[in-house]
Amino acid sequence: MAELIELQELIEKLRGKMNEVALKKTLTDPEVVRASQMLDVLLNEYQRMLNEKINK
């Protein structure tokens, strides 16, 4: 369960950073796109972990 909480905190931190950068730059800026892609990876991992916990 601790892993899920840690991942959730990381997701929120990255989401905040991405939003902050997106307000200063365009949404297609490489830095914004990279942050978005990293966020997608973390969200997918979070969903996978959640599904594993539910299906146990």
N, C-alpha and C positions, 0 to 999 in steps of 0.2 A: 504494500500500500504506500510506503514511503516513496518508492520510485515514481508512482503516479503523481504524488503531490509535488515532488521535485520537478518532474516533467511539466506539470501544470504551471508551476512558478516560472520555469524557463520560457514556456510558451507566452505567458503574459508579459514577461520582460521583453522578449523579442517583438511581440505585437506592438508594444508601446514604442520601442525604438523604430520599428518600421513606420508607424504612423507619424512619429516625429520627423523622420527623414522625408517622408512623402509630403509633408506640409511645406518643406523647404525646397523640394525639387519636384520634378515631374514624376508621374507614376511609372513612366517607362525608363527612368534613370537606372543605370546598372546597379547601383547600391540598393535601390528600392526593390528591384526585381530579385536580387540575390537574397535580401531579407525575406521576401515573400516566398521564395523557393525553400529557404531554410525552415520557415514557419510551416509550409506544407509538409515537409519531411517530419517535423516534430509532431504535427497534428495527426499524421498517419500513424506514427509510432504510438502516440497516446491512444488512438482508437484501437489499434491492434492489442495493446496491453489491456485495455478495458474489456475488449471482447474475450480475451483469454481468461480474465478474472471471472466474467459472467458465465462462461461456458465450463468452468471447473466444477 
